[in-house]
């Protein structure tokens, strides 16, 4: 595995750049202006979301049994505008030089596994190793049906995808025999920057099958629907499950989605937003993610990001954790 998951380095601040909208904006290039602003302001990571198409019924978004999030609300209607995630990430890589870029999360089974491995390795090469692949299984059956992928078998498809990616990223000559894909004597170049391949984040709840994937394939975990006050117990439970699968939980990065906090006049309440950062870092959270709406212009986005970075660093100061330590890409 790669050195990406060195949890001794400082906690990181990640922000969402929305590659979607309820209705079409005048110009989608504001997404690239926001990426440049995050890069220049010192944000550690930017990430985008993923959907390819939608069916009309969005009810399963709030059903954990279907891969959704309890109490969640889909951010657009079925006719919302969604830019394809890996294409957007590629464009972001071209206009930035420092910030890490990732997906949170890619509905990976919708892509053929060999092609996904190639696309991820290509983005990794073009970004000098800054790409991080966050994956999950999605929640809408209609989306799977439209792409001709078996929704019922999406979990096993993801398992094979991760194994195929690892094989193609690391083996000089790759071979694989599975239920959904098989190949022998395949060459795929270039290889990713890190010896273990592109860092993989896995979205999911505290379940044995999620723990198995974390133990075998992942560098980071994006827990679903866990409030701050329950994080320590959930991390402890997942640690036990990962270790039961023969994995090392300490090498994994762990993300936390910061709930939005606003003042009475609807401005970002920075202190409230980061109030739990120090305590969560103490129990093992290494990546703090915010999905706040970002202004479209570079100048306004930069001001917003700079304020977030400053308050984040102040929130971590009592812990004694260095916040100016550069992030390794090795």
Residue pairs with C-beta under 8 A, 6 or more apart in sequence:
1 196
1 219
1 251
2 194
2 195
2 196
2 197
2 199
2 219
3 194
3 328
3 330
4 132
4 194
4 196
4 199
4 219
4 220
4 253
5 199
5 219
5 220
5 251
5 252
5 253
6 251
6 328
7 250
7 251
7 252
7 253
7 284
7 286
9 286
9 325
9 327
9 328
10 316
10 321
10 322
10 323
10 325
11 277
11 281
11 285
11 286
11 287
11 288
11 316
11 321
11 323
12 44
12 45
12 286
12 287
12 288
12 327
13 43
13 44
13 45
13 288
13 290
13 308
13 309
13 312
14 43
14 44
14 45
14 46
14 47
14 100
14 102
14 104
14 255
14 287
14 288
14 289
14 290
15 38
15 43
15 45
15 46
15 47
15 289
15 290
15 291
15 292
15 294
15 305
15 308
16 46
16 47
16 48
16 49
16 104
16 289
16 290
16 291
16 292
16 294
17 31
17 34
17 35
17 38
17 46
17 47
17 48
17 92
17 294
18 31
18 48
18 49
18 75
18 293
18 294
19 31
19 48
19 49
19 82
19 83
19 85
19 88
20 49
20 51
20 75
20 76
20 80
20 81
20 82
20 83
21 76
21 80
21 81
22 75
22 76
22 77
22 80
22 81
23 80
23 81
24 81
25 81
25 296
28 83
30 296
30 297
31 83
31 88
31 91
31 92
32 91
32 92
32 95
33 296
33 297
33 298
33 301
34 46
34 294
34 296
34 298
34 301
35 46
35 92
35 95
35 96
35 99
35 101
36 95
36 96
36 298
37 298
37 299
37 301
37 302
37 304
37 305
38 46
38 96
38 99
38 301
38 305
39 46
39 95
39 96
39 97
39 98
39 99
40 302
41 302
41 305
41 306
41 308
41 309
42 305
42 306
42 309
43 99
43 305
43 308
43 309
44 99
44 100
44 287
44 327
45 99
45 100
45 101
45 102
45 132
45 287
45 289
46 92
46 99
46 100
46 101
46 102
47 101
47 102
47 103
47 104
47 132
47 134
47 289
48 83
48 85
48 88
48 89
48 92
48 102
48 103
48 104
49 75
49 82
49 85
49 103
49 104
49 105
50 82
50 84
50 85
50 103
50 105
50 106
50 107
51 82
51 107
51 138
51 140
51 143
52 82
52 84
52 107
52 110
52 143
52 146
52 147
53 142
53 143
53 146
53 147
54 78
54 79
54 80
54 140
54 142
54 143
55 78
55 140
55 141
55 142
55 143
55 145
55 146
56 78
56 142
57 78
57 142
58 74
58 77
58 78
58 140
60 66
60 67
60 68
60 139
60 140
60 141
61 68
61 69
61 72
61 73
61 74
61 139
61 140
62 68
62 69
62 70
62 71
62 72
62 73
63 70
63 139
64 70
64 205
64 224
64 225
66 139
66 140
66 141
67 136
67 137
67 138
67 139
67 154
68 139
69 224
69 225
70 225
71 225
72 225
76 82
85 103
85 106
86 103
86 106
86 119
86 120
86 123
89 101
89 102
89 103
89 123
89 131
90 122
90 123
90 126
92 101
93 101
93 123
93 126
93 127
93 130
93 131
94 126
96 127
96 130
98 130
99 130
100 130
100 131
100 132
100 327
101 123
101 127
101 130
101 131
101 132
102 131
102 132
102 133
102 134
102 201
103 132
103 133
103 134
103 135
104 134
104 201
104 203
104 222
104 289
105 134
105 135
105 136
105 201
105 203
105 222
106 133
106 134
106 135
106 136
107 136
107 137
107 138
107 143
108 116
108 135
108 136
108 137
108 158
108 161
109 137
109 138
109 144
109 149
109 154
109 157
109 158
109 161
110 138
110 143
110 144
110 147
110 149
111 119
111 161
112 181
113 157
113 160
113 161
113 164
113 165
113 180
113 181
114 164
114 168
114 181
114 183
114 186
114 188
116 161
116 165
117 164
117 165
117 168
117 169
117 188
118 168
118 188
120 131
120 133
120 165
120 169
120 192
120 198
121 168
121 169
121 188
121 190
121 191
121 192
121 198
122 190
123 131
124 130
124 131
124 192
124 193
124 198
125 190
125 192
125 193
128 193
128 329
129 192
129 193
129 194
129 329
129 330
130 329
131 198
132 198
132 199
132 200
132 201
132 219
132 220
133 165
133 198
133 199
133 200
133 201
134 200
134 201
134 202
134 203
134 220
134 222
135 158
135 161
135 162
135 200
135 201
135 202
135 203
136 158
136 202
136 203
136 204
136 222
137 154
137 155
137 158
138 144
138 154
141 151
144 150
144 151
144 154
145 151
149 157
150 157
153 180
155 209
156 179
156 180
157 180
158 213
159 213
160 178
160 179
160 180
160 181
162 200
162 213
162 216
162 217
162 218
163 176
163 178
163 216
163 217
164 176
164 178
164 181
165 197
165 198
165 200
165 217
166 196
166 197
166 217
167 174
167 175
167 176
168 174
168 186
168 188
169 188
169 191
169 192
169 196
169 197
169 198
170 191
170 195
170 196
170 197
172 187
173 185
173 186
173 187
174 183
174 185
174 186
174 187
174 188
175 183
175 184
175 185
175 186
176 182
176 183
176 184
177 184
191 197
192 198
193 329
194 329
194 330
196 219
199 219
199 220
200 217
200 218
200 219
200 220
201 218
201 219
201 220
201 221
201 222
201 253
201 255
202 210
202 213
202 214
202 217
202 218
202 220
202 221
202 222
203 222
203 224
204 210
204 213
204 221
204 222
204 223
204 224
205 223
205 224
205 225
205 226
206 223
206 226
206 234
206 237
206 238
206 241
207 241
208 241
208 244
208 245
210 221
210 238
210 241
211 238
211 241
211 242
211 244
211 245
211 247
212 245
214 221
214 238
214 242
214 245
214 247
214 249
214 252
215 242
215 245
215 246
215 247
216 245
216 247
218 252
219 251
219 252
219 253
220 252
220 253
220 254
220 255
220 286
220 287
221 238
221 252
221 253
221 254
221 255
222 255
222 289
223 231
223 234
223 238
223 254
223 255
223 256
226 234
228 256
228 259
228 276
228 279
228 280
231 256
231 280
231 283
231 285
232 283
235 254
235 283
235 284
235 285
238 249
239 249
242 248
242 249
242 252
243 249
253 286
253 287
254 284
254 285
254 286
254 287
255 285
255 286
255 287
255 288
255 289
256 280
256 285
256 287
256 288
256 289
257 289
257 290
257 291
258 273
258 274
258 288
258 289
258 290
259 273
260 268
260 273
260 290
260 291
260 292
261 268
261 269
261 272
261 273
261 275
262 268
262 269
263 269
268 292
268 304
268 307
268 308
270 307
270 308
270 311
271 311
273 290
273 308
273 311
274 288
274 311
274 312
274 314
274 315
275 315
277 288
277 312
277 315
277 316
278 315
278 316
278 318
278 319
280 288
281 316
281 319
281 321
282 319
288 312
290 308
292 304
294 301
294 304
294 305
295 301
295 304
312 323
313 323
313 324
316 323
317 323
